[in-house]
Amino acid sequence: MLLTVKTSTANILGNPETPNSITNNDSQLLYGEQFQVEKEHGVYVYGHSILDGYKGFVERDQLVHDAPATNSIVKIRSSHLYQEPSFKSRPVKRVSFSSRLAVTETIKDGFVQLRNNQWIFAAHIAPIENFKMPDDLAQTAHMFLGTPYLYAGRSSYGIDCSGLIQQIMIAHGHDCPPRDAKDQENAFGQKVSSDKLQRNDIVYFKAHVGIMLDENQILNATARHMTTLIEDVRNLEKIYEGITHVARL
């Protein structure tokens, strides 16, 4: 059974018996993403994300059956869904960058109507088919600057280091990389030396990853500061006891 996320985000839990503790096997789904159910488990369903294959348990109430096929994607950091095509209408839901939407051809006052009769500002979305952000990966990464750190997060409301890289790769038309940093190494790009880093290089440390803005500055989502910020890569190299891998696309 294929279900679709109807909430702003939906957590994938590695262990549903301890829902208040985030485990190493947790992740997150965004609005409009699909989840393949394999079995029922109380108030949860067990299965995997269609996007990246991540397995776990999701609360059934966060998913909907027979949702219309999505055809658009949120292309800015976040937006709102409204009941009416007006900026004075109270928003009913927030949607993060890369959320999927089923959009009609009805446009009014700059808003476009969704198939569930809600509205979103038309300039905030793009057709999902062949969607690709401009070539500069670091520019897309910079959009997440200041996003709170959230272990297992994948959205503009909270994100972790590997979730950030995964979102960047997807937004630039590359095959969806694995969810976790340890699995992303060697999954894409060409391995290069850490001696001559440059903009858009993706740099891996032990259980951590970030993206270079230039030869010295790296943008990363980190629990050390509980935010997404820019740091000197050589400082991170000391903190994490060395660079383990550098991928260049």
C-alpha positions in Angstrom: 0.0 0.0 0.0 1.4 3.4 -1.1 0.6 6.3 1.2 1.5 10.1 0.9 2.6 12.5 3.7 -0.2 15.0 4.5 1.6 16.8 7.4 4.5 19.3 7.0 6.9 16.6 8.0 6.5 13.0 9.2 9.1 11.2 11.3 10.4 7.8 10.3 11.1 6.0 13.6 13.6 3.2 14.0 12.0 2.2 17.3 8.3 3.1 17.8 8.5 1.9 21.4 10.6 5.0 22.3 9.0 7.8 20.0 10.5 10.6 22.1 14.1 9.5 21.6 15.7 9.9 18.1 17.8 6.9 17.2 20.5 6.3 14.6 17.8 4.7 12.4 15.4 7.6 12.3 14.7 9.9 9.4 12.0 12.2 8.1 9.5 12.5 5.2 8.4 15.8 3.7 4.9 16.9 2.7 3.8 15.1 -0.5 6.5 12.4 -0.3 5.4 8.8 -0.5 5.8 5.9 1.8 5.4 2.2 0.9 3.7 0.3 3.7 4.9 -3.2 4.3 3.0 -4.0 7.5 0.8 -2.5 10.3 2.1 -1.9 13.8 -0.5 -0.4 16.1 -0.8 3.3 15.4 2.2 3.0 13.1 2.8 1.5 9.7 6.2 0.0 8.8 7.7 0.4 5.4 10.1 2.5 3.4 10.5 5.9 1.8 10.0 5.8 -2.0 12.5 8.6 -2.4 15.6 7.1 -0.6 14.5 3.7 0.5 14.8 4.5 4.2 13.0 2.0 6.4 11.1 2.5 9.6 7.8 3.2 11.3 5.5 6.2 10.6 2.4 7.3 12.4 -0.6 6.3 10.2 -2.4 9.6 10.9 0.4 11.5 9.1 -0.3 9.7 5.9 -3.1 9.6 3.4 -4.3 7.0 0.9 -5.1 7.7 -2.7 -3.6 11.2 -2.8 -3.5 12.8 -6.2 -0.2 12.5 -8.1 2.2 15.4 -7.3 3.4 17.5 -10.2 5.1 20.5 -8.5 7.8 21.1 -5.9 8.6 23.9 -3.4 11.7 25.7 -4.7 12.3 28.2 -1.9 13.2 27.6 1.8 9.6 27.3 2.9 6.1 28.5 2.0 2.5 28.3 3.3 -0.6 26.6 2.2 -3.8 28.8 2.4 -7.5 28.2 2.4 -8.0 31.2 0.1 -5.9 32.8 -2.6 -4.9 35.8 -0.4 -2.0 36.8 1.8 -4.6 37.8 4.4 -5.9 34.2 4.6 -4.6 32.4 7.6 -2.1 29.7 6.6 -3.2 26.1 7.3 0.2 24.4 6.8 3.9 25.2 6.3 5.7 23.4 3.5 9.5 23.0 3.3 11.8 23.3 0.4 11.5 20.1 -1.8 7.9 19.3 -0.6 5.8 17.8 -3.3 2.4 19.2 -4.3 -0.5 18.3 -6.6 -1.3 21.6 -8.3 -4.2 22.5 -10.7 -4.1 25.1 -13.5 -6.3 27.5 -11.5 -4.5 30.7 -10.7 -5.9 33.7 -8.9 -4.2 36.8 -7.5 -0.7 35.2 -7.9 -1.8 32.0 -6.1 -2.3 28.6 -7.6 -4.9 26.1 -6.4 -4.0 22.6 -5.2 -6.1 19.6 -5.8 -7.2 19.6 -2.2 -8.6 23.1 -2.8 -5.8 24.8 -0.8 -3.6 27.5 -2.3 0.1 28.4 -2.5 1.9 31.4 -3.9 2.7 30.4 -7.5 6.2 31.9 -7.6 7.2 29.6 -4.7 6.9 26.3 -6.7 8.1 24.8 -9.9 7.1 21.8 -12.1 8.5 18.7 -10.5 9.4 17.1 -13.9 13.0 17.9 -14.7 13.2 20.2 -11.7 16.8 21.4 -11.1 18.2 24.3 -9.1 20.9 26.5 -10.7 24.2 24.8 -11.0 25.8 26.3 -7.8 25.3 23.7 -5.1 26.7 26.1 -2.4 24.1 28.7 -3.2 21.3 26.2 -2.5 23.1 25.1 0.7 23.3 28.8 1.8 19.5 28.9 1.7 19.6 26.6 4.8 21.9 29.0 6.7 20.4 29.4 10.2 18.1 26.4 10.0 18.0 24.7 13.4 19.9 21.5 13.8 17.6 18.5 14.2 19.0 15.0 14.3 17.4 12.9 11.6 15.8 16.1 10.1 15.4 16.8 6.4 13.5 20.0 6.3 14.0 23.8 6.5 12.4 23.6 10.0 15.2 21.3 11.2 18.0 19.5 9.4 21.1 17.4 10.1 24.4 17.3 8.3 23.6 14.4 5.9 20.0 15.5 5.4 21.4 18.8 4.1 23.6 17.2 1.6 20.8 14.8 0.5 18.5 17.8 -0.1 21.1 19.6 -2.1 21.9 16.7 -4.3 18.2 16.0 -5.1 17.6 19.7 -5.8 20.4 19.7 -8.4 19.1 16.7 -10.4 21.5 14.1 -9.1 20.4 10.6 -8.0 19.2 10.6 -4.4 22.2 9.7 -2.2 21.9 7.6 0.8 20.3 9.2 3.9 23.2 8.9 6.3 26.7 10.4 6.1 28.5 7.1 6.6 26.7 5.7 3.5 27.1 8.8 1.4 30.9 8.6 1.1 31.8 7.2 -2.3 28.1 7.3 -3.4 28.6 10.2 -5.8 31.1 12.6 -7.3 34.8 12.1 -7.8 37.1 11.6 -4.8 39.7 14.4 -4.6 42.5 15.5 -2.3 41.6 17.5 0.8 44.7 19.7 0.2 43.0 21.9 -2.4 39.4 22.3 -1.5 37.1 24.5 -3.6 33.5 25.8 -3.7 30.9 23.0 -3.9 33.2 20.3 -2.6 31.4 18.0 -0.2 33.6 17.2 2.7 33.2 14.2 5.0 34.5 13.7 8.5 33.9 10.9 10.9 30.0 10.9 11.2 29.8 14.4 9.8 29.6 16.2 6.4 29.4 19.8 5.0 29.7 21.7 1.8 32.5 24.2 0.9 31.6 27.8 0.1 35.2 28.5 -0.9 38.6 27.0 -0.2 38.3 27.7 3.5 34.7 28.1 4.6 32.3 25.2 5.0 28.6 25.3 5.6 27.3 22.5 7.9 24.4 21.6 10.1 25.9 20.7 13.5 24.8 19.6 16.9 27.8 21.5 18.3 25.9 24.8 17.8 22.4 23.3 17.1 22.2 25.3 13.9 23.3 25.4 10.3 26.3 27.8 10.1 29.6 28.6 8.3 32.9 27.6 9.9 36.6 27.2 8.9 37.1 23.8 7.5 40.4 23.4 9.2 38.8 23.9 12.6 36.3 21.1 11.8 39.2 18.9 10.6 40.7 19.2 14.1 37.4 18.7 15.9 36.5 15.5 13.9 40.1 14.3 13.8 40.6 14.6 10.1 38.8 14.6 6.7 37.8 11.1 5.6 36.6 11.9 2.1 36.0 14.8 -0.4 33.5 14.4 -3.2 33.6 16.8 -6.2 30.8 16.7 -8.8 
